[in-house]
Amino acid sequence: MKILVPIKRVVDAYVAIRVKSDGSGVETSNVKMSMNPFCEIAVEEAIRQKEAGKADEVVVVSAGPQQCQETLRTALAMGADRAIHIHTDAELQPLGVAKLLKAVVDKEQPGLVLLGKQAIDGEHNQTGQMLAAFMECGQATFAAKLEIDGDTAKVTREIDGGLETLAVKLPAVITTDLRLNEPRFASLPNIMKAKKKPMDIMTADELGVDIAPRYKTVKVSEPPKRQAGIKVGNAAELVEKLRNEAKVL
């Protein structure tokens, strides 16, 4: 079985986000970029499934500018076998990404598409669900545990009341949550080997996909700064402030 893992290049999770002065978006110039953390978990899980003998090949795919190839090489260094870069400098929205991935799925015919539940930049949580709809296949979201048995994937996910276990027939789309695993660090020898692993480069036009944006970002702004807290002398004063100032009672 082949596992396809879509990944995204985002501002590093440990970098302080700055909004552009014109409010058009987030500043990305001279900012450290890295693989989306949920995508790292998906890559790690795909590699583990291959190591367990459940898959024969792990293919990673990313859409975006030239720099996405660095992120793909990171995934190859972790243990993926092959990479696909859909080169575009255009703005990508979840619907466009899902269409691109559907075109790649048609070419690659994977038995499983494993991707992060969301990216930490847009926080959309839409691409996996849209892709499953385009593929007309089963899906399981927010996977905290994954077991593959033949043509069935058993997914355990955390819900408000406890744990829920789903069984989906393959091919399917599964999105990963934080508790699924802890991604490995790429060793230096594997980083060197990754430079020689194959990477196919294509464009949206070659795939015949329209990625035109469906909505426009009007303005991006920082959230208001939190007000300093206060201390109250007793419970009665607390109730009074909650009722008359906070107006939550």
N, C-alpha and C positions, 0 to 999 in steps of 0.2 A: 504494500500500500504506500502511496505517496501522500505526504502531508504538506500542504501549502500554508505558509505562515506570512501574512501581511504584517509589515512593520512600518513605523512612522518615526521620522526625525523631528524632535521637539527641543525646546529650550530645556537645558538640564534641570532636573527636579530640585537641585540645591542652589540654583541661581535666583537671586532676587529679581522679580519681574519689574520692568519699567515700561510705562506707557509712553508712546511717542508724543512729542510736544504738540503735534497737530491733532492728536486724538484719533488717528486713523488705524491704530493697531498697537501691538507690543513690539518693543525694540528688540531686534535680533542681530543687528550689526555688532561685531566684536563681542558676541555673547557665546558662551560655551553651549554647544548643542550635543545631544546624545539620543540614544534610542528610548522611546517611550517606555516607562517602567512596566506597564501591562504587556507591551509587546515583548519585552525581555522574558517575561514569565511564559508567554506563548512559545517563544523559541526554545526555552529550556524544556518545556513539557514535550514539545515535538521531538527534541533530541533524546529525552528519556524514553519516549515510546519507541524510538528507533533502537536504542540500546537494549530495550526489553524484547526486541524481536517483533514488535507490532507494526513496524513500518520499515520500508526499504530505502526511502529517500525523503529528505527534508529540503524543501525549496522555499526560499524567502523572497518576498517581493515588496518593493517600495515604490511609491509614486512621488515625484517632486524634482527639485533641481539637482544639478550635478553632485552637490555635497551629500546627497542621499547614498551615494556609493560608499562613502566612509561608514555609514551606519550598516549597510549591507555587509561590508567586510567584517564588521564587528560580529554580526550574526554568523558569518562563515567561520570566524575564528572560534566561536562558541561550539561549533560542530555541525552547522548546516552544510549541505552538500553543494548547493547551487543557488544562484541569485538571479533575480530579474529586476531590472531598473526601468520603470516607465518614466522617461525624462520629460518633464514639463516645468516651465516657470510660471504657469498660470495658477490662479487661486484654486485650490481644491476644496470642495465641500463634500460632506458624507455621501450624497447621492452620486456625485461624479466618481468618487473613489469606489463605491460599490459597483458601478457600471464597469470601471476599469478592471476590478477584480473578477467580475463575471466573465469578461473577455479572456482573462488569463486562465480562469477555471476551464473555460471551453477548450483552450489550447492544451492545458496540462492534465486535465482529467484527474484531479486528486481524489483520494478516498475520504479525506478530511481536510477542512479548512479551519485552522486554529488561530485565533487572533485575540488581542487584548480587548477587554470589554469597552474601553474608551481611551482616548488620548488625553493627557493632562493639560493640553493647551486649550482645545475647544470644549472638552468635557461633553461631547455630543451623545455618546453611547447610542449610535444609530447605524454605523457601517455594517456591523455583523448581521443585524436584523434585516437590513435592506438586501444584503447579499443573499441571505437565506431565501428571501422572497423571490429574488431574481433566479436563483437556482432551483426554486420550487422543491426544497428539501427540508428535512427536519433541522431544528436548531435547539441548542441548550446554552443559556447565558449564565454568566457569573459562576463559572465552574470552580469549585474548591477542591474537587477530586475527580480524576478521570481514569476510567478503566475501559480498555478496548478488548472485546471478546468476539473474534470473527468479524461479522458485519454489523455488530452492535457496539455502541459506545454507551457506557453507564456513567452518568454525570451526577455528582453530589454537589448541591449548591446550598448556601446559607440563606435562610429566609428569617423573617421576624420571629416566627414561632419555633425555630430550630433548624433542622436539616431536611432538604427535599432531594429525592433521588429520581432522576429521569433516565429513561432508556431511549435512544434514538438510533434509527437505522442509518448506516453509512451508504452513500456520502452524506455528510452533514456539516453544519457550521457550529462551532463551539467557541464561545468567548470566555476568556480567563479572568479570574478574580485574584486578589492579592495572596490568598492563603493556599493557592494551588501548589506553589513550590518556591524555592529561593534560587534565582538564577546564578549560574556559575561564572567565575571570572575566566576570561580567555588567557591561556598561558602564552608565553612568548613564542615557543615553537609553533603553536597553533595559529598565532597571529601571522607568522611568516608563511605558513602553509596556505592561509586564507588568500594571500596575494595571488596564488596560482589557481585557485578554484574558479570555475567558469561563471561569468556574469553576462547575461543577455541584456542588451539595451534596446528599447523600443519606444515608440511615442503613442500618444492617444490616437493620432490620426491613423497610424498603422494598424491599431486595434479597431478602428472604426467606431470610436466612442466620442460622444459629445459631452464635454466636461464643463460647459458654460455654467457659471454660477447662477443659482436660482434665487438667491437673495443677496442683499447688499448690507454690509456693516455700516451703520450710520455714524456711530461714535463709540470709542472705547475710553473708559475713564476708570480711575482708581476708586476703590470703595471708600466711603467716608471714614475718617479716623475715629477709632473708638474713644468714647469719653471715659475719663478717669472714674473709677468706682468710688463709692462713699461708704462710710461705716455708720451704722445706726445703733442707737443706745439700747433698744429693746424691741420686742416683737410688735408692740403696738405702733411704734414709729415706722417699722418696716411695712406693716399693713397699710398705714396711712400714705406712705410714699408710693406703694404699689397701686393704691386706689386713685390717688389724686395726681401724681406726677407721671408714673408709667402707664396708668390707666389700663392695667391688665386684670383688675378685679372688679 
